[in-house]
Amino acid sequence: MLNLKSLLIKFLPGFIPIILFVVADSIWGIKTGLYVAVAFGVLQFVYVLVRHHKTDLFILADTLLLIILGIISLMLHNDAYFKLKPAMIETIFAVLIGISVFSKHNIMMQMSQRYLRDVKLTEAQVKEFKANLRVTFYIFLIHILMVIYSAYFMSEEAWAFVSSILLYLLFGGYLLFQVIRYRIIKNRMKLVEWLPMVDAKGGVKGKIPRSECHGKEKIMHPVVHLHIIKNRSVFLQKRPYDKLIQPGKWDTAVGGHLNYGEDIEQGLRREASEEIGLKDFTPRFLVKYVWETDMEKELVYCFICNDHENISINREEVDDGKFWPINQIRENMGKDVFTPNFEKEFEFLECIYFGAE
C-alpha cells in the first residue's frame, strides 16, 4: 500500500513548477516567476527525455499552463484581476477535476500515473481516488464563488482571508475528516474476523472478512471438520437455532472456519477446544473436498479421531451433543435431521472408515 510519504515524493515533481511560480511571483514579480517556472519545466522535460528516452506530454502541458497563466497576469495586471486571480487559477484546476469526475475521461488519474508508474491501483483505490476528487471539485467550486463575492462585496482584509487562508482551512478540515475516518475504519477492521481465500488445492490467494464469505459471491474459504468415533457410534453436535445456516440440525462433532494466517491443525484444535472442550486428541486425515451451496463455497478438510474422554460441550457454541449409533444415523438420513454437509461426510465415513473395518 502506498503511504503518504511515498505519495508526496512521487507527486512532488508535478507541484514544483507551480510552487516556484507562486513563490517567485510573490517575491520578484510575475515576469520572474514565469521565467523560473518555465525554466524548471524545460529542464524537467529534458531530464525525462535523456534519462528515460521518453517525450513527457504532461510536462509540456504543465509548462504551457504556467505560460498561459503568466501571460494573462501580464495582460490584466490590475486591482480587479489581482483579486480574482486565485479564483481564475482554481477554475482551471476545477475544470480538469470536473472532467475527471463527471466524464469518462479521468484526466487526473492519467496525470497521476505519470508519477506512480510502479504502483498499480486496485478497483477500490480508484473508486476512493475519484471520490476524493469529487470532494476536491466542490471545495474548489465553493471557494471560487467565495473569492468572487469577497472581491466585490467585502473588505480588503476579508478578501485576503477568503482568498488564501480559507482555502487551506477547507482542505485542512477535509484532510482531518479523512484522517479521523480512516482511523475509525482501521479500528473497526481490527475487530473483523478475517478468513483466507483459497483455490481448490488450498493455496491462499488473499484474505476476506467472514461476513463476505457467505452470499452471492461464494468466495471459497477453508474449514475444518472432526468426526469423533467410539466403537460404531459417531459423536454429533446439534447446531443452535440462531445459526444462519442449518439451524437446529445435527452436524459434525467439530466444524469451523480457519482464521487467516492459521494452519489446518491449529484451526482444528482451536475449534475442538471452543466447541466441545476437546484438547488432547490425535486427528487422522479422512478426506478433502469442495462443498458448495446457494450461500457458500468451502474447501473442507475432514478428520477423524477416537479420543472422546474429555468432551465438555460449550453451550454458547453448541446446543447439544451425543453419540449416534451408525444404524440410527442410517435410519434418519434424508429426513432433515442432519445437515446436508454431514450426510455427505457420512458417506465418506461409510466408505473409508466403517467399510474398512
KATAJO-V962313 format. One record per residue. N is the residue number from 1. RES is the residue in one letter. SS is DSSP state (helix for helix, strand for strand, loop for the rest). PHI is phi in degrees with one decimal (none if undefined). OMEGA is omega in degrees with one decimal (NA if undefined). Layout:
n=N res=RES ss=SS phi=PHI omega=OMEGA
n=N res=RES ss=SS phi=PHI omega=OMEGA
This chain:
n=1 res=M ss=loop phi=none omega=-177.8
n=2 res=L ss=loop phi=-81.4 omega=179.7
n=3 res=N ss=loop phi=-88.1 omega=-173.9
n=4 res=L ss=helix phi=-62.6 omega=-177.8
n=5 res=K ss=helix phi=-62.2 omega=-179.4
n=6 res=S ss=helix phi=-65.9 omega=178.3
n=7 res=L ss=helix phi=-63.2 omega=179.4
n=8 res=L ss=helix phi=-64.6 omega=180.0
n=9 res=I ss=helix phi=-62.7 omega=-177.6
n=10 res=K ss=helix phi=-72.1 omega=-177.9
n=11 res=F ss=helix phi=-87.4 omega=-174.0
n=12 res=L ss=helix phi=-55.6 omega=179.4
n=13 res=P ss=helix phi=-56.2 omega=179.8
n=14 res=G ss=helix phi=-74.1 omega=-179.0
n=15 res=F ss=helix phi=-91.1 omega=-173.0
n=16 res=I ss=helix phi=-58.7 omega=-178.7
n=17 res=P ss=helix phi=-58.5 omega=-179.1
n=18 res=I ss=helix phi=-67.0 omega=177.5
n=19 res=I ss=helix phi=-64.3 omega=178.7
n=20 res=L ss=helix phi=-61.3 omega=179.5
n=21 res=F ss=helix phi=-61.3 omega=-177.7
n=22 res=V ss=helix phi=-64.2 omega=-178.0
n=23 res=V ss=helix phi=-66.1 omega=-178.6
n=24 res=A ss=helix phi=-65.7 omega=178.0
n=25 res=D ss=helix phi=-60.9 omega=-177.6
n=26 res=S ss=helix phi=-71.5 omega=-177.0
n=27 res=I ss=helix phi=-95.3 omega=-172.4
n=28 res=W ss=helix phi=-112.7 omega=-179.9
n=29 res=G ss=loop phi=108.6 omega=-173.1
n=30 res=I ss=helix phi=-64.0 omega=-176.2
n=31 res=K ss=helix phi=-60.1 omega=-179.6
n=32 res=T ss=helix phi=-63.6 omega=178.1
n=33 res=G ss=helix phi=-59.2 omega=179.6
n=34 res=L ss=helix phi=-66.4 omega=-180.0
n=35 res=Y ss=helix phi=-59.8 omega=-178.2
n=36 res=V ss=helix phi=-62.6 omega=-176.8
n=37 res=A ss=helix phi=-66.6 omega=179.8
n=38 res=V ss=helix phi=-65.5 omega=178.6
n=39 res=A ss=helix phi=-61.4 omega=178.5
n=40 res=F ss=helix phi=-65.0 omega=179.2
n=41 res=G ss=helix phi=-60.8 omega=179.3
n=42 res=V ss=helix phi=-64.7 omega=178.4
n=43 res=L ss=helix phi=-61.4 omega=179.1
n=44 res=Q ss=helix phi=-63.5 omega=179.1
n=45 res=F ss=helix phi=-62.2 omega=-179.7
n=46 res=V ss=helix phi=-64.5 omega=179.6
n=47 res=Y ss=helix phi=-59.3 omega=-179.8
n=48 res=V ss=helix phi=-64.5 omega=-179.9
n=49 res=L ss=helix phi=-63.2 omega=-178.5
n=50 res=V ss=helix phi=-75.6 omega=-173.8
n=51 res=R ss=helix phi=-75.7 omega=-174.4
n=52 res=H ss=helix phi=-109.8 omega=179.8
n=53 res=H ss=loop phi=53.9 omega=-175.6
n=54 res=K ss=loop phi=-142.7 omega=174.5
n=55 res=T ss=loop phi=-87.6 omega=-175.8
n=56 res=D ss=loop phi=-89.1 omega=-177.6
n=57 res=L ss=helix phi=-68.5 omega=-179.5
n=58 res=F ss=helix phi=-69.2 omega=176.2
n=59 res=I ss=helix phi=-64.7 omega=177.2
n=60 res=L ss=helix phi=-62.1 omega=179.6
n=61 res=A ss=helix phi=-64.5 omega=178.1
n=62 res=D ss=helix phi=-60.7 omega=-178.0
n=63 res=T ss=helix phi=-65.2 omega=178.3
n=64 res=L ss=helix phi=-62.4 omega=178.4
n=65 res=L ss=helix phi=-61.5 omega=178.9
n=66 res=L ss=helix phi=-64.9 omega=179.1
n=67 res=I ss=helix phi=-62.3 omega=179.3
n=68 res=I ss=helix phi=-62.5 omega=178.9
n=69 res=L ss=helix phi=-61.9 omega=-179.4
n=70 res=G ss=helix phi=-66.1 omega=179.4
n=71 res=I ss=helix phi=-62.7 omega=178.3
n=72 res=I ss=helix phi=-61.4 omega=179.5
n=73 res=S ss=helix phi=-62.2 omega=-179.4
n=74 res=L ss=helix phi=-69.8 omega=-177.5
n=75 res=M ss=helix phi=-74.5 omega=-173.6
n=76 res=L ss=loop phi=-118.5 omega=-176.4
n=77 res=H ss=loop phi=-83.8 omega=176.0
n=78 res=N ss=loop phi=-138.0 omega=-173.1
n=79 res=D ss=helix phi=-63.3 omega=-178.6
n=80 res=A ss=helix phi=-64.4 omega=179.4
n=81 res=Y ss=helix phi=-65.4 omega=179.9
n=82 res=F ss=helix phi=-57.0 omega=-179.9
n=83 res=K ss=helix phi=-72.7 omega=-177.9
n=84 res=L ss=helix phi=-89.6 omega=-175.7
n=85 res=K ss=helix phi=-56.5 omega=178.3
n=86 res=P ss=helix phi=-59.0 omega=180.0
n=87 res=A ss=helix phi=-66.6 omega=-180.0
n=88 res=M ss=helix phi=-67.4 omega=178.5
n=89 res=I ss=helix phi=-63.2 omega=-179.4
n=90 res=E ss=helix phi=-66.0 omega=179.0
n=91 res=T ss=helix phi=-61.6 omega=178.6
n=92 res=I ss=helix phi=-61.6 omega=178.3
n=93 res=F ss=helix phi=-64.9 omega=-179.2
n=94 res=A ss=helix phi=-63.0 omega=178.6
n=95 res=V ss=helix phi=-65.0 omega=178.7
n=96 res=L ss=helix phi=-60.9 omega=-179.9
n=97 res=I ss=helix phi=-68.2 omega=179.6
n=98 res=G ss=helix phi=-61.0 omega=176.9
n=99 res=I ss=helix phi=-61.5 omega=-179.2
n=100 res=S ss=helix phi=-66.3 omega=-175.1
n=101 res=V ss=helix phi=-86.8 omega=-170.0
n=102 res=F ss=helix phi=-105.9 omega=175.7
n=103 res=S ss=loop phi=-135.3 omega=179.7
n=104 res=K ss=loop phi=-81.2 omega=-176.9
n=105 res=H ss=loop phi=-99.0 omega=-178.2
n=106 res=N ss=loop phi=-85.5 omega=-177.4
n=107 res=I ss=helix phi=-61.3 omega=-178.0
n=108 res=M ss=helix phi=-64.3 omega=177.1
n=109 res=M ss=helix phi=-66.5 omega=178.1
n=110 res=Q ss=helix phi=-63.4 omega=178.5
n=111 res=M ss=helix phi=-67.4 omega=-179.6
n=112 res=S ss=helix phi=-65.7 omega=-179.8
n=113 res=Q ss=helix phi=-65.5 omega=176.0
n=114 res=R ss=helix phi=-62.4 omega=-176.9
n=115 res=Y ss=helix phi=-103.2 omega=-177.9
n=116 res=L ss=loop phi=-123.2 omega=-175.3
n=117 res=R ss=loop phi=-60.2 omega=-176.1
n=118 res=D ss=loop phi=-93.0 omega=-178.5
n=119 res=V ss=loop phi=-119.2 omega=177.4
n=120 res=K ss=loop phi=-105.7 omega=-178.4
n=121 res=L ss=loop phi=-80.3 omega=175.7
n=122 res=T ss=loop phi=-77.1 omega=178.7
n=123 res=E ss=helix phi=-61.3 omega=178.8
n=124 res=A ss=helix phi=-66.0 omega=179.5
n=125 res=Q ss=helix phi=-69.6 omega=176.3
n=126 res=V ss=helix phi=-63.6 omega=178.6
n=127 res=K ss=helix phi=-63.6 omega=178.5
n=128 res=E ss=helix phi=-66.7 omega=177.9
n=129 res=F ss=helix phi=-59.1 omega=-178.9
n=130 res=K ss=helix phi=-68.4 omega=178.1
n=131 res=A ss=helix phi=-63.7 omega=178.1
n=132 res=N ss=helix phi=-67.0 omega=175.8
n=133 res=L ss=helix phi=-62.3 omega=-179.3
n=134 res=R ss=helix phi=-62.2 omega=178.2
n=135 res=V ss=helix phi=-65.3 omega=178.2
n=136 res=T ss=helix phi=-60.0 omega=178.4
n=137 res=F ss=helix phi=-59.7 omega=-178.1
n=138 res=Y ss=helix phi=-69.6 omega=176.3
n=139 res=I ss=helix phi=-64.3 omega=177.5
n=140 res=F ss=helix phi=-60.7 omega=-177.9
n=141 res=L ss=helix phi=-61.1 omega=178.9
n=142 res=I ss=helix phi=-61.9 omega=-177.5
n=143 res=H ss=helix phi=-68.3 omega=177.6
n=144 res=I ss=helix phi=-59.5 omega=179.6
n=145 res=L ss=helix phi=-63.2 omega=-179.7
n=146 res=M ss=helix phi=-69.6 omega=178.3
n=147 res=V ss=helix phi=-64.9 omega=179.0
n=148 res=I ss=helix phi=-60.4 omega=-179.9
n=149 res=Y ss=helix phi=-63.4 omega=-177.3
n=150 res=S ss=helix phi=-66.8 omega=-179.0
n=151 res=A ss=helix phi=-65.2 omega=-175.4
n=152 res=Y ss=helix phi=-106.7 omega=-170.8
n=153 res=F ss=helix phi=-122.3 omega=-177.3
n=154 res=M ss=loop phi=-125.1 omega=-178.3
n=155 res=S ss=loop phi=-71.3 omega=178.0
n=156 res=E ss=helix phi=-58.8 omega=-178.2
n=157 res=E ss=helix phi=-65.0 omega=179.9
n=158 res=A ss=helix phi=-65.7 omega=178.0
n=159 res=W ss=helix phi=-61.6 omega=-179.4
n=160 res=A ss=helix phi=-60.3 omega=178.9
n=161 res=F ss=helix phi=-67.8 omega=-176.9
n=162 res=V ss=helix phi=-64.3 omega=-173.3
n=163 res=S ss=helix phi=-74.4 omega=-176.7
n=164 res=S ss=helix phi=-126.9 omega=-172.7
n=165 res=I ss=helix phi=-62.0 omega=-176.3
n=166 res=L ss=helix phi=-60.5 omega=179.8
n=167 res=L ss=helix phi=-62.2 omega=178.0
n=168 res=Y ss=helix phi=-64.0 omega=179.3
n=169 res=L ss=helix phi=-66.1 omega=179.4
n=170 res=L ss=helix phi=-63.9 omega=179.4
n=171 res=F ss=helix phi=-70.1 omega=177.0
n=172 res=G ss=helix phi=-63.7 omega=177.8
n=173 res=G ss=helix phi=-64.3 omega=178.7
n=174 res=Y ss=helix phi=-66.8 omega=178.3
n=175 res=L ss=helix phi=-62.0 omega=177.9
n=176 res=L ss=helix phi=-61.8 omega=177.0
n=177 res=F ss=helix phi=-59.1 omega=-179.2
n=178 res=Q ss=helix phi=-67.1 omega=178.6
n=179 res=V ss=helix phi=-61.1 omega=179.1
n=180 res=I ss=helix phi=-63.3 omega=-180.0
n=181 res=R ss=helix phi=-61.3 omega=-179.7
n=182 res=Y ss=helix phi=-66.7 omega=177.9
n=183 res=R ss=helix phi=-65.4 omega=178.0
n=184 res=I ss=helix phi=-64.3 omega=178.9
n=185 res=I ss=helix phi=-61.7 omega=-179.7
n=186 res=K ss=helix phi=-61.8 omega=178.9
n=187 res=N ss=helix phi=-65.3 omega=177.9
n=188 res=R ss=helix phi=-66.5 omega=-177.9
n=189 res=M ss=helix phi=-66.0 omega=176.8
n=190 res=K ss=helix phi=-65.1 omega=-178.4
n=191 res=L ss=loop phi=-88.6 omega=-178.4
n=192 res=V ss=loop phi=-76.0 omega=175.4
n=193 res=E ss=loop phi=-86.6 omega=-176.9
n=194 res=W ss=strand phi=-94.5 omega=177.8
n=195 res=L ss=strand phi=-116.1 omega=177.0
n=196 res=P ss=strand phi=-76.0 omega=170.6
n=197 res=M ss=strand phi=-93.1 omega=-174.9
n=198 res=V ss=strand phi=-130.6 omega=171.6
n=199 res=D ss=loop phi=-95.8 omega=-175.0
n=200 res=A ss=loop phi=-64.9 omega=178.9
n=201 res=K ss=loop phi=-91.7 omega=-179.9
n=202 res=G ss=loop phi=97.1 omega=178.6
n=203 res=G ss=loop phi=-70.6 omega=-177.3
n=204 res=V ss=strand phi=-78.3 omega=-178.3
n=205 res=K ss=strand phi=-105.6 omega=-177.8
n=206 res=G ss=strand phi=159.8 omega=178.5
n=207 res=K ss=strand phi=-135.1 omega=-175.9
n=208 res=I ss=strand phi=-152.0 omega=175.9
n=209 res=P ss=strand phi=-61.3 omega=-179.0
n=210 res=R ss=helix phi=-57.3 omega=-177.6
n=211 res=S ss=helix phi=-62.1 omega=-177.9
n=212 res=E ss=helix phi=-95.6 omega=-177.9
n=213 res=C ss=loop phi=-77.9 omega=-178.0
n=214 res=H ss=loop phi=-104.3 omega=-178.7
n=215 res=G ss=loop phi=163.4 omega=-175.0
n=216 res=K ss=loop phi=-66.0 omega=-177.4
n=217 res=E ss=loop phi=-67.1 omega=-179.9
n=218 res=K ss=loop phi=48.8 omega=179.7
n=219 res=I ss=loop phi=-77.3 omega=-173.9
n=220 res=M ss=loop phi=-70.6 omega=-180.0
n=221 res=H ss=strand phi=-140.8 omega=-175.5
n=222 res=P ss=strand phi=-85.9 omega=173.1
n=223 res=V ss=strand phi=-133.7 omega=178.5
n=224 res=V ss=strand phi=-120.9 omega=176.5
n=225 res=H ss=strand phi=-127.0 omega=177.8
n=226 res=L ss=strand phi=-131.3 omega=174.5
n=227 res=H ss=strand phi=-102.9 omega=179.0
n=228 res=I ss=strand phi=-103.3 omega=-173.4
n=229 res=I ss=strand phi=-118.7 omega=175.6
n=230 res=K ss=strand phi=-129.7 omega=-174.8
n=231 res=N ss=loop phi=56.3 omega=179.1
n=232 res=R ss=loop phi=-114.3 omega=177.3
n=233 res=S ss=strand phi=-126.9 omega=-179.6
n=234 res=V ss=strand phi=-122.9 omega=178.9
n=235 res=F ss=strand phi=-78.1 omega=177.7
n=236 res=L ss=strand phi=-123.3 omega=174.0
n=237 res=Q ss=strand phi=-107.8 omega=176.4
n=238 res=K ss=strand phi=-99.4 omega=-177.1
n=239 res=R ss=loop phi=-70.5 omega=178.1
n=240 res=P ss=loop phi=-60.0 omega=-177.3
n=241 res=Y ss=loop phi=-74.6 omega=178.8
n=242 res=D ss=loop phi=-93.9 omega=177.4
n=243 res=K ss=loop phi=-69.8 omega=179.2
n=244 res=L ss=loop phi=-69.6 omega=-175.5
n=245 res=I ss=loop phi=-110.4 omega=175.4
n=246 res=Q ss=loop phi=49.7 omega=-179.8
n=247 res=P ss=loop phi=-66.5 omega=173.5
n=248 res=G ss=loop phi=75.9 omega=-179.1
n=249 res=K ss=loop phi=-101.2 omega=178.5
n=250 res=W ss=strand phi=-82.5 omega=-170.5
n=251 res=D ss=strand phi=-142.6 omega=176.5
n=252 res=T ss=strand phi=-50.8 omega=-177.1
n=253 res=A ss=loop phi=-52.4 omega=179.6
n=254 res=V ss=strand phi=-136.0 omega=176.8
n=255 res=G ss=strand phi=-157.1 omega=178.9
n=256 res=G ss=strand phi=-174.9 omega=-179.1
n=257 res=H ss=strand phi=-80.8 omega=168.1
n=258 res=L ss=loop phi=-81.3 omega=173.7
n=259 res=N ss=strand phi=-80.6 omega=178.5
n=260 res=Y ss=loop phi=-63.2 omega=-179.4
n=261 res=G ss=loop phi=88.8 omega=-177.9
n=262 res=E ss=loop phi=-100.2 omega=177.2
n=263 res=D ss=loop phi=-84.1 omega=-171.0
n=264 res=I ss=helix phi=-63.0 omega=-177.6
n=265 res=E ss=helix phi=-67.5 omega=176.9
n=266 res=Q ss=helix phi=-59.7 omega=179.4
n=267 res=G ss=helix phi=-63.8 omega=179.7
n=268 res=L ss=helix phi=-63.2 omega=-178.9
n=269 res=R ss=helix phi=-68.7 omega=177.6
n=270 res=R ss=helix phi=-63.9 omega=-179.8
n=271 res=E ss=helix phi=-63.7 omega=179.3
n=272 res=A ss=helix phi=-63.1 omega=179.2
n=273 res=S ss=helix phi=-70.5 omega=-177.3
n=274 res=E ss=helix phi=-68.8 omega=-171.5
n=275 res=E ss=helix phi=-88.5 omega=-175.4
n=276 res=I ss=helix phi=-128.5 omega=175.3
n=277 res=G ss=loop phi=67.2 omega=-178.0
n=278 res=L ss=loop phi=-87.2 omega=-177.1
n=279 res=K ss=loop phi=-118.3 omega=-176.7
n=280 res=D ss=loop phi=-102.0 omega=-179.4
n=281 res=F ss=loop phi=-152.1 omega=-179.4
n=282 res=T ss=loop phi=-116.1 omega=-178.4
n=283 res=P ss=loop phi=-78.2 omega=175.0
n=284 res=R ss=strand phi=-125.0 omega=-176.7
n=285 res=F ss=strand phi=-66.6 omega=178.6
n=286 res=L ss=strand phi=-107.1 omega=-175.5
n=287 res=V ss=strand phi=-164.6 omega=172.7
n=288 res=K ss=strand phi=-124.6 omega=-178.3
n=289 res=Y ss=strand phi=-155.8 omega=177.1
n=290 res=V ss=strand phi=-97.9 omega=178.6
n=291 res=W ss=strand phi=-115.3 omega=-177.2
n=292 res=E ss=strand phi=-128.6 omega=175.3
n=293 res=T ss=loop phi=-128.9 omega=177.8
n=294 res=D ss=loop phi=-68.1 omega=-174.2
n=295 res=M ss=loop phi=-112.5 omega=-172.5
n=296 res=E ss=loop phi=-156.0 omega=174.7
n=297 res=K ss=strand phi=-140.7 omega=-172.6
n=298 res=E ss=strand phi=-124.9 omega=169.1
n=299 res=L ss=strand phi=-100.4 omega=-170.8
n=300 res=V ss=strand phi=-97.1 omega=171.8
n=301 res=Y ss=strand phi=-103.8 omega=-172.4
n=302 res=C ss=strand phi=-107.8 omega=-178.8
n=303 res=F ss=strand phi=-127.0 omega=172.8
n=304 res=I ss=strand phi=-130.6 omega=172.3
n=305 res=C ss=strand phi=-155.5 omega=179.3
n=306 res=N ss=loop phi=-113.7 omega=-179.1
n=307 res=D ss=loop phi=-91.5 omega=-174.4
n=308 res=H ss=loop phi=-141.4 omega=-172.8
n=309 res=E ss=loop phi=-65.7 omega=-172.5
n=310 res=N ss=loop phi=-109.4 omega=178.4
n=311 res=I ss=loop phi=-69.7 omega=177.9
n=312 res=S ss=loop phi=-141.1 omega=-171.8
n=313 res=I ss=loop phi=-66.9 omega=174.5
n=314 res=N ss=loop phi=-89.2 omega=-174.6
n=315 res=R ss=loop phi=-66.5 omega=175.8
n=316 res=E ss=loop phi=-78.3 omega=-179.2
n=317 res=E ss=loop phi=-105.7 omega=-172.2
n=318 res=V ss=loop phi=-129.1 omega=-179.7
n=319 res=D ss=loop phi=-76.7 omega=-178.7
n=320 res=D ss=strand phi=-163.9 omega=177.9
n=321 res=G ss=strand phi=-163.3 omega=179.0
n=322 res=K ss=strand phi=-165.4 omega=175.9
n=323 res=F ss=strand phi=-84.4 omega=177.3
n=324 res=W ss=strand phi=-112.2 omega=172.5
n=325 res=P ss=strand phi=-61.2 omega=-175.3
n=326 res=I ss=helix phi=-62.7 omega=177.5
n=327 res=N ss=helix phi=-65.3 omega=178.0
n=328 res=Q ss=helix phi=-68.9 omega=176.7
n=329 res=I ss=helix phi=-63.8 omega=179.8
n=330 res=R ss=helix phi=-58.6 omega=-178.2
n=331 res=E ss=helix phi=-65.5 omega=-175.8
n=332 res=N ss=helix phi=-102.0 omega=178.2
n=333 res=M ss=loop phi=-63.8 omega=177.7
n=334 res=G ss=loop phi=76.4 omega=-178.6
n=335 res=K ss=loop phi=-108.9 omega=177.9
n=336 res=D ss=loop phi=67.3 omega=177.1
n=337 res=V ss=loop phi=-89.9 omega=-177.6
n=338 res=F ss=strand phi=-105.4 omega=173.9
n=339 res=T ss=loop phi=-72.6 omega=176.4
n=340 res=P ss=helix phi=-55.9 omega=179.7
n=341 res=N ss=helix phi=-62.8 omega=178.6
n=342 res=F ss=helix phi=-65.5 omega=179.9
n=343 res=E ss=helix phi=-60.7 omega=175.5
n=344 res=K ss=helix phi=-64.1 omega=-177.1
n=345 res=E ss=helix phi=-73.4 omega=177.1
n=346 res=F ss=helix phi=-64.5 omega=174.6
n=347 res=E ss=helix phi=-62.5 omega=175.7
n=348 res=F ss=helix phi=-64.2 omega=179.3
n=349 res=L ss=helix phi=-60.8 omega=179.4
n=350 res=E ss=helix phi=-59.9 omega=-174.9
n=351 res=C ss=helix phi=-77.8 omega=-172.1
n=352 res=I ss=helix phi=-89.9 omega=-173.1
n=353 res=Y ss=helix phi=-95.8 omega=-176.2
n=354 res=F ss=helix phi=-68.9 omega=178.6
n=355 res=G ss=helix phi=-70.0 omega=-179.6
n=356 res=A ss=helix phi=-89.0 omega=-178.0
n=357 res=E ss=loop phi=-73.3 omega=NA
